[in-house]
Amino acid sequence: MVKKSPAITQTPVEDLTYEQAFAELEGIVTLLEQEQTELEATIAWFERGQALAKRCQDLLDKAEMRVRTLGVDTAGGEPEEV
């Protein structure tokens, strides 16, 4: 029986929100931990997982920059170190 993971999509990684990318990444990790599948499919999942992890990190970096910028705007000076 073939299991289908609802968390894995064909949506381009750059179009995903943080929450969507993270949920899909979790699904891929689960599949890679549990599934016995062909090498090519495993490599494809791994590559997509790497892209999703990068997307999540990029979005977190942008959010951190926005928070730091807001700290400067409201404080009128340098942001505090977090």
PDB file of N, CA, C and O in Angstrom:
ATOM      1  N   MET A   1       0.842  -1.180   0.000  1.00  0.00           N
ATOM      2  CA  MET A   1       0.000   0.000   0.000  1.00  0.00           C
ATOM      3  C   MET A   1       0.887   1.242   0.000  1.00  0.00           C
ATOM      4  O   MET A   1       1.850   1.310   0.763  1.00  0.00           O
ATOM      5  N   VAL A   2       0.577   2.220  -0.841  1.00  0.00           N
ATOM      6  CA  VAL A   2       1.350   3.444  -0.948  1.00  0.00           C
ATOM      7  C   VAL A   2       0.715   4.504  -0.063  1.00  0.00           C
ATOM      8  O   VAL A   2      -0.475   4.799  -0.169  1.00  0.00           O
ATOM      9  N   LYS A   3       1.540   5.068   0.814  1.00  0.00           N
ATOM     10  CA  LYS A   3       1.067   6.156   1.673  1.00  0.00           C
ATOM     11  C   LYS A   3       1.240   7.471   0.938  1.00  0.00           C
ATOM     12  O   LYS A   3       2.231   7.671   0.236  1.00  0.00           O
ATOM     13  N   LYS A   4       0.285   8.360   1.095  1.00  0.00           N
ATOM     14  CA  LYS A   4       0.399   9.685   0.502  1.00  0.00           C
ATOM     15  C   LYS A   4       0.409  10.700   1.628  1.00  0.00           C
ATOM     16  O   LYS A   4      -0.472  10.693   2.487  1.00  0.00           O
ATOM     17  N   SER A   5       1.396  11.565   1.623  1.00  0.00           N
ATOM     18  CA  SER A   5       1.496  12.587   2.650  1.00  0.00           C
ATOM     19  C   SER A   5       0.810  13.859   2.178  1.00  0.00           C
ATOM     20  O   SER A   5       1.207  14.426   1.160  1.00  0.00           O
ATOM     21  N   PRO A   6      -0.203  14.318   2.890  1.00  0.00           N
ATOM     22  CA  PRO A   6      -0.898  15.528   2.483  1.00  0.00           C
ATOM     23  C   PRO A   6      -0.059  16.783   2.662  1.00  0.00           C
ATOM     24  O   PRO A   6      -0.385  17.824   2.092  1.00  0.00           O
ATOM     25  N   ALA A   7       1.016  16.706   3.442  1.00  0.00           N
ATOM     26  CA  ALA A   7       1.823  17.895   3.707  1.00  0.00           C
ATOM     27  C   ALA A   7       2.759  18.238   2.550  1.00  0.00           C
ATOM     28  O   ALA A   7       3.214  19.377   2.453  1.00  0.00           O
ATOM     29  N   ILE A   8       3.052  17.287   1.681  1.00  0.00           N
ATOM     30  CA  ILE A   8       4.001  17.532   0.600  1.00  0.00           C
ATOM     31  C   ILE A   8       3.252  17.974  -0.652  1.00  0.00           C
ATOM     32  O   ILE A   8       2.338  17.295  -1.121  1.00  0.00           O
ATOM     33  N   THR A   9       3.655  19.122  -1.180  1.00  0.00           N
ATOM     34  CA  THR A   9       2.970  19.715  -2.327  1.00  0.00           C
ATOM     35  C   THR A   9       3.940  19.876  -3.485  1.00  0.00           C
ATOM     36  O   THR A   9       5.136  19.614  -3.360  1.00  0.00           O
ATOM     37  N   GLN A  10       3.409  20.305  -4.593  1.00  0.00           N
ATOM     38  CA  GLN A  10       4.232  20.638  -5.757  1.00  0.00           C
ATOM     39  C   GLN A  10       4.366  22.149  -5.906  1.00  0.00           C
ATOM     40  O   GLN A  10       4.921  22.631  -6.893  1.00  0.00           O
ATOM     41  N   THR A  11       3.861  22.894  -4.932  1.00  0.00           N
ATOM     42  CA  THR A  11       3.939  24.350  -4.961  1.00  0.00           C
ATOM     43  C   THR A  11       5.404  24.787  -4.951  1.00  0.00           C
ATOM     44  O   THR A  11       6.203  24.257  -4.180  1.00  0.00           O
ATOM     45  N   PRO A  12       5.756  25.743  -5.795  1.00  0.00           N
ATOM     46  CA  PRO A  12       7.141  26.238  -5.765  1.00  0.00           C
ATOM     47  C   PRO A  12       7.496  26.735  -4.357  1.00  0.00           C
ATOM     48  O   PRO A  12       6.702  27.422  -3.714  1.00  0.00           O
ATOM     49  N   VAL A  13       8.675  26.386  -3.898  1.00  0.00           N
ATOM     50  CA  VAL A  13       9.097  26.711  -2.535  1.00  0.00           C
ATOM     51  C   VAL A  13       8.994  28.204  -2.267  1.00  0.00           C
ATOM     52  O   VAL A  13       8.575  28.610  -1.183  1.00  0.00           O
ATOM     53  N   GLU A  14       9.371  29.025  -3.240  1.00  0.00           N
ATOM     54  CA  GLU A  14       9.370  30.474  -3.029  1.00  0.00           C
ATOM     55  C   GLU A  14       7.963  31.063  -2.873  1.00  0.00           C
ATOM     56  O   GLU A  14       7.820  32.219  -2.475  1.00  0.00           O
ATOM     57  N   ASP A  15       6.931  30.283  -3.181  1.00  0.00           N
ATOM     58  CA  ASP A  15       5.552  30.750  -3.021  1.00  0.00           C
ATOM     59  C   ASP A  15       4.944  30.363  -1.677  1.00  0.00           C
ATOM     60  O   ASP A  15       3.822  30.769  -1.374  1.00  0.00           O
ATOM     61  N   LEU A  16       5.656  29.592  -0.872  1.00  0.00           N
ATOM     62  CA  LEU A  16       5.118  29.106   0.391  1.00  0.00           C
ATOM     63  C   LEU A  16       5.345  30.104   1.524  1.00  0.00           C
ATOM     64  O   LEU A  16       6.369  30.785   1.574  1.00  0.00           O
ATOM     65  N   THR A  17       4.376  30.176   2.425  1.00  0.00           N
ATOM     66  CA  THR A  17       4.567  30.946   3.649  1.00  0.00           C
ATOM     67  C   THR A  17       5.481  30.149   4.571  1.00  0.00           C
ATOM     68  O   THR A  17       5.792  28.989   4.300  1.00  0.00           O
ATOM     69  N   TYR A  18       5.905  30.774   5.652  1.00  0.00           N
ATOM     70  CA  TYR A  18       6.743  30.058   6.617  1.00  0.00           C
ATOM     71  C   TYR A  18       6.023  28.828   7.150  1.00  0.00           C
ATOM     72  O   TYR A  18       6.598  27.742   7.213  1.00  0.00           O
ATOM     73  N   GLU A  19       4.777  29.001   7.527  1.00  0.00           N
ATOM     74  CA  GLU A  19       4.006  27.904   8.109  1.00  0.00           C
ATOM     75  C   GLU A  19       3.830  26.751   7.124  1.00  0.00           C
ATOM     76  O   GLU A  19       3.943  25.585   7.503  1.00  0.00           O
ATOM     77  N   GLN A  20       3.558  27.073   5.876  1.00  0.00           N
ATOM     78  CA  GLN A  20       3.394  26.039   4.857  1.00  0.00           C
ATOM     79  C   GLN A  20       4.711  25.302   4.614  1.00  0.00           C
ATOM     80  O   GLN A  20       4.739  24.074   4.538  1.00  0.00           O
ATOM     81  N   ALA A  21       5.795  26.058   4.494  1.00  0.00           N
ATOM     82  CA  ALA A  21       7.105  25.456   4.238  1.00  0.00           C
ATOM     83  C   ALA A  21       7.525  24.574   5.405  1.00  0.00           C
ATOM     84  O   ALA A  21       8.059  23.484   5.201  1.00  0.00           O
ATOM     85  N   PHE A  22       7.286  25.040   6.626  1.00  0.00           N
ATOM     86  CA  PHE A  22       7.682  24.270   7.797  1.00  0.00           C
ATOM     87  C   PHE A  22       6.867  22.980   7.908  1.00  0.00           C
ATOM     88  O   PHE A  22       7.410  21.923   8.229  1.00  0.00           O
ATOM     89  N   ALA A  23       5.560  23.073   7.641  1.00  0.00           N
ATOM     90  CA  ALA A  23       4.708  21.878   7.701  1.00  0.00           C
ATOM     91  C   ALA A  23       5.143  20.857   6.651  1.00  0.00           C
ATOM     92  O   ALA A  23       5.191  19.658   6.925  1.00  0.00           O
ATOM     93  N   GLU A  24       5.455  21.330   5.467  1.00  0.00           N
ATOM     94  CA  GLU A  24       5.902  20.417   4.417  1.00  0.00           C
ATOM     95  C   GLU A  24       7.256  19.800   4.779  1.00  0.00           C
ATOM     96  O   GLU A  24       7.482  18.612   4.550  1.00  0.00           O
ATOM     97  N   LEU A  25       8.144  20.601   5.337  1.00  0.00           N
ATOM     98  CA  LEU A  25       9.443  20.092   5.761  1.00  0.00           C
ATOM     99  C   LEU A  25       9.273  18.996   6.817  1.00  0.00           C
ATOM    100  O   LEU A  25       9.950  17.969   6.763  1.00  0.00           O
ATOM    101  N   GLU A  26       8.376  19.214   7.766  1.00  0.00           N
ATOM    102  CA  GLU A  26       8.099  18.183   8.771  1.00  0.00           C
ATOM    103  C   GLU A  26       7.601  16.897   8.114  1.00  0.00           C
ATOM    104  O   GLU A  26       7.998  15.802   8.512  1.00  0.00           O
ATOM    105  N   GLY A  27       6.736  17.026   7.113  1.00  0.00           N
ATOM    106  CA  GLY A  27       6.227  15.861   6.405  1.00  0.00           C
ATOM    107  C   GLY A  27       7.326  15.095   5.691  1.00  0.00           C
ATOM    108  O   GLY A  27       7.337  13.865   5.690  1.00  0.00           O
ATOM    109  N   ILE A  28       8.241  15.821   5.089  1.00  0.00           N
ATOM    110  CA  ILE A  28       9.356  15.183   4.386  1.00  0.00           C
ATOM    111  C   ILE A  28      10.269  14.466   5.377  1.00  0.00           C
ATOM    112  O   ILE A  28      10.715  13.348   5.117  1.00  0.00           O
ATOM    113  N   VAL A  29      10.545  15.102   6.504  1.00  0.00           N
ATOM    114  CA  VAL A  29      11.389  14.456   7.515  1.00  0.00           C
ATOM    115  C   VAL A  29      10.742  13.153   7.971  1.00  0.00           C
ATOM    116  O   VAL A  29      11.418  12.133   8.099  1.00  0.00           O
ATOM    117  N   THR A  30       9.441  13.187   8.214  1.00  0.00           N
ATOM    118  CA  THR A  30       8.728  11.982   8.631  1.00  0.00           C
ATOM    119  C   THR A  30       8.833  10.898   7.567  1.00  0.00           C
ATOM    120  O   THR A  30       9.105   9.740   7.884  1.00  0.00           O
ATOM    121  N   LEU A  31       8.623  11.262   6.320  1.00  0.00           N
ATOM    122  CA  LEU A  31       8.730  10.285   5.231  1.00  0.00           C
ATOM    123  C   LEU A  31      10.133   9.701   5.127  1.00  0.00           C
ATOM    124  O   LEU A  31      10.300   8.494   4.955  1.00  0.00           O
ATOM    125  N   LEU A  32      11.130  10.557   5.233  1.00  0.00           N
ATOM    126  CA  LEU A  32      12.509  10.077   5.120  1.00  0.00           C
ATOM    127  C   LEU A  32      12.875   9.158   6.283  1.00  0.00           C
ATOM    128  O   LEU A  32      13.691   8.250   6.126  1.00  0.00           O
ATOM    129  N   GLU A  33      12.281   9.391   7.435  1.00  0.00           N
ATOM    130  CA  GLU A  33      12.556   8.542   8.594  1.00  0.00           C
ATOM    131  C   GLU A  33      11.843   7.197   8.513  1.00  0.00           C
ATOM    132  O   GLU A  33      12.353   6.199   9.022  1.00  0.00           O
ATOM    133  N   GLN A  34      10.668   7.157   7.878  1.00  0.00           N
ATOM    134  CA  GLN A  34       9.836   5.969   7.928  1.00  0.00           C
ATOM    135  C   GLN A  34       9.785   5.165   6.642  1.00  0.00           C
ATOM    136  O   GLN A  34       9.656   3.941   6.694  1.00  0.00           O
ATOM    137  N   GLU A  35       9.881   5.796   5.521  1.00  0.00           N
ATOM    138  CA  GLU A  35       9.647   5.125   4.246  1.00  0.00           C
ATOM    139  C   GLU A  35      10.856   4.352   3.742  1.00  0.00           C
ATOM    140  O   GLU A  35      12.002   4.766   3.917  1.00  0.00           O
ATOM    141  N   GLN A  36      10.574   3.240   3.122  1.00  0.00           N
ATOM    142  CA  GLN A  36      11.567   2.493   2.363  1.00  0.00           C
ATOM    143  C   GLN A  36      11.193   2.724   0.906  1.00  0.00           C
ATOM    144  O   GLN A  36      10.220   2.151   0.417  1.00  0.00           O
ATOM    145  N   THR A  37      11.945   3.546   0.222  1.00  0.00           N
ATOM    146  CA  THR A  37      11.585   3.922  -1.131  1.00  0.00           C
ATOM    147  C   THR A  37      12.817   3.947  -2.019  1.00  0.00           C
ATOM    148  O   THR A  37      13.943   3.776  -1.552  1.00  0.00           O
ATOM    149  N   GLU A  38      12.590   4.156  -3.274  1.00  0.00           N
ATOM    150  CA  GLU A  38      13.669   4.184  -4.252  1.00  0.00           C
ATOM    151  C   GLU A  38      14.626   5.338  -3.971  1.00  0.00           C
ATOM    152  O   GLU A  38      14.239   6.379  -3.440  1.00  0.00           O
ATOM    153  N   LEU A  39      15.863   5.127  -4.337  1.00  0.00           N
ATOM    154  CA  LEU A  39      16.906   6.116  -4.093  1.00  0.00           C
ATOM    155  C   LEU A  39      16.571   7.464  -4.725  1.00  0.00           C
ATOM    156  O   LEU A  39      16.735   8.502  -4.085  1.00  0.00           O
ATOM    157  N   GLU A  40      16.107   7.461  -5.968  1.00  0.00           N
ATOM    158  CA  GLU A  40      15.810   8.723  -6.661  1.00  0.00           C
ATOM    159  C   GLU A  40      14.723   9.526  -5.945  1.00  0.00           C
ATOM    160  O   GLU A  40      14.827  10.747  -5.834  1.00  0.00           O
ATOM    161  N   ALA A  41      13.690   8.849  -5.463  1.00  0.00           N
ATOM    162  CA  ALA A  41      12.624   9.542  -4.734  1.00  0.00           C
ATOM    163  C   ALA A  41      13.150  10.108  -3.422  1.00  0.00           C
ATOM    164  O   ALA A  41      12.800  11.223  -3.036  1.00  0.00           O
ATOM    165  N   THR A  42      13.984   9.347  -2.745  1.00  0.00           N
ATOM    166  CA  THR A  42      14.565   9.804  -1.487  1.00  0.00           C
ATOM    167  C   THR A  42      15.427  11.037  -1.717  1.00  0.00           C
ATOM    168  O   THR A  42      15.371  11.993  -0.944  1.00  0.00           O
ATOM    169  N   ILE A  43      16.217  11.015  -2.773  1.00  0.00           N
ATOM    170  CA  ILE A  43      17.068  12.166  -3.094  1.00  0.00           C
ATOM    171  C   ILE A  43      16.201  13.386  -3.420  1.00  0.00           C
ATOM    172  O   ILE A  43      16.508  14.495  -2.983  1.00  0.00           O
ATOM    173  N   ALA A  44      15.135  13.193  -4.175  1.00  0.00           N
ATOM    174  CA  ALA A  44      14.236  14.301  -4.524  1.00  0.00           C
ATOM    175  C   ALA A  44      13.603  14.898  -3.269  1.00  0.00           C
ATOM    176  O   ALA A  44      13.527  16.119  -3.133  1.00  0.00           O
ATOM    177  N   TRP A  45      13.150  14.044  -2.352  1.00  0.00           N
ATOM    178  CA  TRP A  45      12.569  14.541  -1.100  1.00  0.00           C
ATOM    179  C   TRP A  45      13.615  15.299  -0.292  1.00  0.00           C
ATOM    180  O   TRP A  45      13.327  16.355   0.271  1.00  0.00           O
ATOM    181  N   PHE A  46      14.828  14.755  -0.237  1.00  0.00           N
ATOM    182  CA  PHE A  46      15.899  15.403   0.503  1.00  0.00           C
ATOM    183  C   PHE A  46      16.199  16.782  -0.090  1.00  0.00           C
ATOM    184  O   PHE A  46      16.354  17.752   0.652  1.00  0.00           O
ATOM    185  N   GLU A  47      16.282  16.875  -1.413  1.00  0.00           N
ATOM    186  CA  GLU A  47      16.552  18.161  -2.066  1.00  0.00           C
ATOM    187  C   GLU A  47      15.447  19.168  -1.793  1.00  0.00           C
ATOM    188  O   GLU A  47      15.718  20.338  -1.523  1.00  0.00           O
ATOM    189  N   ARG A  48      14.199  18.711  -1.864  1.00  0.00           N
ATOM    190  CA  ARG A  48      13.070  19.615  -1.564  1.00  0.00           C
ATOM    191  C   ARG A  48      13.140  20.041  -0.101  1.00  0.00           C
ATOM    192  O   ARG A  48      12.875  21.199   0.222  1.00  0.00           O
ATOM    193  N   GLY A  49      13.490  19.123   0.773  1.00  0.00           N
ATOM    194  CA  GLY A  49      13.627  19.458   2.190  1.00  0.00           C
ATOM    195  C   GLY A  49      14.681  20.523   2.426  1.00  0.00           C
ATOM    196  O   GLY A  49      14.483  21.428   3.237  1.00  0.00           O
ATOM    197  N   GLN A  50      15.798  20.423   1.724  1.00  0.00           N
ATOM    198  CA  GLN A  50      16.846  21.438   1.843  1.00  0.00           C
ATOM    199  C   GLN A  50      16.331  22.801   1.377  1.00  0.00           C
ATOM    200  O   GLN A  50      16.596  23.819   2.017  1.00  0.00           O
ATOM    201  N   ALA A  51      15.603  22.820   0.275  1.00  0.00           N
ATOM    202  CA  ALA A  51      15.046  24.081  -0.237  1.00  0.00           C
ATOM    203  C   ALA A  51      14.036  24.660   0.740  1.00  0.00           C
ATOM    204  O   ALA A  51      13.992  25.872   0.950  1.00  0.00           O
ATOM    205  N   LEU A  52      13.225  23.795   1.337  1.00  0.00           N
ATOM    206  CA  LEU A  52      12.238  24.257   2.316  1.00  0.00           C
ATOM    207  C   LEU A  52      12.915  24.817   3.563  1.00  0.00           C
ATOM    208  O   LEU A  52      12.482  25.837   4.098  1.00  0.00           O
ATOM    209  N   ALA A  53      13.970  24.159   4.025  1.00  0.00           N
ATOM    210  CA  ALA A  53      14.701  24.645   5.197  1.00  0.00           C
ATOM    211  C   ALA A  53      15.308  26.017   4.908  1.00  0.00           C
ATOM    212  O   ALA A  53      15.281  26.902   5.764  1.00  0.00           O
ATOM    213  N   LYS A  54      15.853  26.193   3.704  1.00  0.00           N
ATOM    214  CA  LYS A  54      16.414  27.491   3.323  1.00  0.00           C
ATOM    215  C   LYS A  54      15.317  28.550   3.269  1.00  0.00           C
ATOM    216  O   LYS A  54      15.521  29.676   3.723  1.00  0.00           O
ATOM    217  N   ARG A  55      14.158  28.200   2.719  1.00  0.00           N
ATOM    218  CA  ARG A  55      13.033  29.141   2.655  1.00  0.00           C
ATOM    219  C   ARG A  55      12.617  29.572   4.057  1.00  0.00           C
ATOM    220  O   ARG A  55      12.398  30.757   4.307  1.00  0.00           O
ATOM    221  N   CYS A  56      12.508  28.616   4.964  1.00  0.00           N
ATOM    222  CA  CYS A  56      12.139  28.937   6.345  1.00  0.00           C
ATOM    223  C   CYS A  56      13.171  29.876   6.970  1.00  0.00           C
ATOM    224  O   CYS A  56      12.807  30.860   7.612  1.00  0.00           O
ATOM    225  N   GLN A  57      14.449  29.575   6.784  1.00  0.00           N
ATOM    226  CA  GLN A  57      15.497  30.418   7.352  1.00  0.00           C
ATOM    227  C   GLN A  57      15.464  31.818   6.753  1.00  0.00           C
ATOM    228  O   GLN A  57      15.620  32.801   7.477  1.00  0.00           O
ATOM    229  N   ASP A  58      15.263  31.924   5.446  1.00  0.00           N
ATOM    230  CA  ASP A  58      15.186  33.239   4.801  1.00  0.00           C
ATOM    231  C   ASP A  58      14.015  34.055   5.352  1.00  0.00           C
ATOM    232  O   ASP A  58      14.159  35.247   5.623  1.00  0.00           O
ATOM    233  N   LEU A  59      12.864  33.414   5.516  1.00  0.00           N
ATOM    234  CA  LEU A  59      11.698  34.116   6.047  1.00  0.00           C
ATOM    235  C   LEU A  59      11.915  34.534   7.498  1.00  0.00           C
ATOM    236  O   LEU A  59      11.496  35.621   7.896  1.00  0.00           O
ATOM    237  N   LEU A  60      12.561  33.686   8.288  1.00  0.00           N
ATOM    238  CA  LEU A  60      12.874  34.057   9.672  1.00  0.00           C
ATOM    239  C   LEU A  60      13.854  35.224   9.718  1.00  0.00           C
ATOM    240  O   LEU A  60      13.708  36.125  10.544  1.00  0.00           O
ATOM    241  N   ASP A  61      14.850  35.213   8.835  1.00  0.00           N
ATOM    242  CA  ASP A  61      15.811  36.319   8.774  1.00  0.00           C
ATOM    243  C   ASP A  61      15.120  37.635   8.426  1.00  0.00           C
ATOM    244  O   ASP A  61      15.423  38.676   9.009  1.00  0.00           O
ATOM    245  N   LYS A  62      14.189  37.581   7.470  1.00  0.00           N
ATOM    246  CA  LYS A  62      13.444  38.792   7.094  1.00  0.00           C
ATOM    247  C   LYS A  62      12.586  39.280   8.247  1.00  0.00           C
ATOM    248  O   LYS A  62      12.504  40.483   8.497  1.00  0.00           O
ATOM    249  N   ALA A  63      11.949  38.361   8.949  1.00  0.00           N
ATOM    250  CA  ALA A  63      11.115  38.743  10.093  1.00  0.00           C
ATOM    251  C   ALA A  63      11.976  39.366  11.191  1.00  0.00           C
ATOM    252  O   ALA A  63      11.579  40.358  11.802  1.00  0.00           O
ATOM    253  N   GLU A  64      13.145  38.795  11.441  1.00  0.00           N
ATOM    254  CA  GLU A  64      14.039  39.354  12.460  1.00  0.00           C
ATOM    255  C   GLU A  64      14.469  40.765  12.080  1.00  0.00           C
ATOM    256  O   GLU A  64      14.526  41.652  12.932  1.00  0.00           O
ATOM    257  N   MET A  65      14.770  40.973  10.804  1.00  0.00           N
ATOM    258  CA  MET A  65      15.177  42.296  10.343  1.00  0.00           C
ATOM    259  C   MET A  65      14.044  43.310  10.532  1.00  0.00           C
ATOM    260  O   MET A  65      14.279  44.451  10.929  1.00  0.00           O
ATOM    261  N   ARG A  66      12.826  42.882  10.245  1.00  0.00           N
ATOM    262  CA  ARG A  66      11.675  43.775  10.437  1.00  0.00           C
ATOM    263  C   ARG A  66      11.511  44.135  11.905  1.00  0.00           C
ATOM    264  O   ARG A  66      11.250  45.293  12.233  1.00  0.00           O
ATOM    265  N   VAL A  67      11.662  43.157  12.789  1.00  0.00           N
ATOM    266  CA  VAL A  67      11.527  43.418  14.222  1.00  0.00           C
ATOM    267  C   VAL A  67      12.622  44.370  14.681  1.00  0.00           C
ATOM    268  O   VAL A  67      12.363  45.289  15.458  1.00  0.00           O
ATOM    269  N   ARG A  68      13.843  44.156  14.206  1.00  0.00           N
ATOM    270  CA  ARG A  68      14.946  45.053  14.570  1.00  0.00           C
ATOM    271  C   ARG A  68      14.681  46.471  14.053  1.00  0.00           C
ATOM    272  O   ARG A  68      14.940  47.451  14.752  1.00  0.00           O
ATOM    273  N   THR A  69      14.167  46.570  12.830  1.00  0.00           N
ATOM    274  CA  THR A  69      13.858  47.874  12.256  1.00  0.00           C
ATOM    275  C   THR A  69      12.770  48.573  13.065  1.00  0.00           C
ATOM    276  O   THR A  69      12.854  49.776  13.311  1.00  0.00           O
ATOM    277  N   LEU A  70      11.755  47.826  13.476  1.00  0.00           N
ATOM    278  CA  LEU A  70      10.703  48.396  14.313  1.00  0.00           C
ATOM    279  C   LEU A  70      11.267  48.865  15.642  1.00  0.00           C
ATOM    280  O   LEU A  70      10.831  49.887  16.171  1.00  0.00           O
ATOM    281  N   GLY A  71      12.226  48.138  16.188  1.00  0.00           N
ATOM    282  CA  GLY A  71      12.863  48.537  17.440  1.00  0.00           C
ATOM    283  C   GLY A  71      13.599  49.848  17.293  1.00  0.00           C
ATOM    284  O   GLY A  71      13.577  50.674  18.205  1.00  0.00           O
ATOM    285  N   VAL A  72      14.252  50.056  16.163  1.00  0.00           N
ATOM    286  CA  VAL A  72      14.956  51.314  15.905  1.00  0.00           C
ATOM    287  C   VAL A  72      13.955  52.442  15.726  1.00  0.00           C
ATOM    288  O   VAL A  72      14.147  53.530  16.270  1.00  0.00           O
ATOM    289  N   ASP A  73      12.885  52.200  14.970  1.00  0.00           N
ATOM    290  CA  ASP A  73      11.895  53.233  14.703  1.00  0.00           C
ATOM    291  C   ASP A  73      11.197  53.699  15.975  1.00  0.00           C
ATOM    292  O   ASP A  73      10.977  54.897  16.153  1.00  0.00           O
ATOM    293  N   THR A  74      10.852  52.783  16.851  1.00  0.00           N
ATOM    294  CA  THR A  74      10.109  53.165  18.050  1.00  0.00           C
ATOM    295  C   THR A  74      11.016  53.691  19.142  1.00  0.00           C
ATOM    296  O   THR A  74      10.582  54.518  19.943  1.00  0.00           O
ATOM    297  N   ALA A  75      12.258  53.244  19.203  1.00  0.00           N
ATOM    298  CA  ALA A  75      13.179  53.671  20.245  1.00  0.00           C
ATOM    299  C   ALA A  75      13.968  54.912  19.826  1.00  0.00           C
ATOM    300  O   ALA A  75      14.500  55.636  20.666  1.00  0.00           O
ATOM    301  N   GLY A  76      14.034  55.142  18.522  1.00  0.00           N
ATOM    302  CA  GLY A  76      14.772  56.291  18.034  1.00  0.00           C
ATOM    303  C   GLY A  76      16.284  56.107  18.095  1.00  0.00           C
ATOM    304  O   GLY A  76      17.035  57.072  17.957  1.00  0.00           O
ATOM    305  N   GLY A  77      16.722  54.895  18.296  1.00  0.00           N
ATOM    306  CA  GLY A  77      18.156  54.631  18.371  1.00  0.00           C
ATOM    307  C   GLY A  77      18.450  53.232  17.887  1.00  0.00           C
ATOM    308  O   GLY A  77      17.689  52.646  17.117  1.00  0.00           O
ATOM    309  N   GLU A  78      19.556  52.713  18.349  1.00  0.00           N
ATOM    310  CA  GLU A  78      19.965  51.357  17.970  1.00  0.00           C
ATOM    311  C   GLU A  78      19.091  50.332  18.682  1.00  0.00           C
ATOM    312  O   GLU A  78      18.725  50.526  19.841  1.00  0.00           O
ATOM    313  N   PRO A  79      18.755  49.240  17.993  1.00  0.00           N
ATOM    314  CA  PRO A  79      17.972  48.182  18.637  1.00  0.00           C
ATOM    315  C   PRO A  79      18.800  47.459  19.695  1.00  0.00           C
ATOM    316  O   PRO A  79      20.022  47.356  19.597  1.00  0.00           O
ATOM    317  N   GLU A  80      18.096  46.964  20.703  1.00  0.00           N
ATOM    318  CA  GLU A  80      18.767  46.167  21.716  1.00  0.00           C
ATOM    319  C   GLU A  80      19.133  44.820  21.133  1.00  0.00           C
ATOM    320  O   GLU A  80      18.459  44.307  20.239  1.00  0.00           O
ATOM    321  N   GLU A  81      20.210  44.253  21.652  1.00  0.00           N
ATOM    322  CA  GLU A  81      20.620  42.918  21.214  1.00  0.00           C
ATOM    323  C   GLU A  81      19.646  41.901  21.777  1.00  0.00           C
ATOM    324  O   GLU A  81      19.329  41.925  22.966  1.00  0.00           O
ATOM    325  N   VAL A  82      19.172  41.004  20.916  1.00  0.00           N
ATOM    326  CA  VAL A  82      18.182  40.005  21.335  1.00  0.00           C
ATOM    327  C   VAL A  82      18.854  38.765  21.824  1.00  0.00           C
ATOM    328  O   VAL A  82      18.182  37.813  22.220  1.00  0.00           O
TER     329      VAL A  82
END
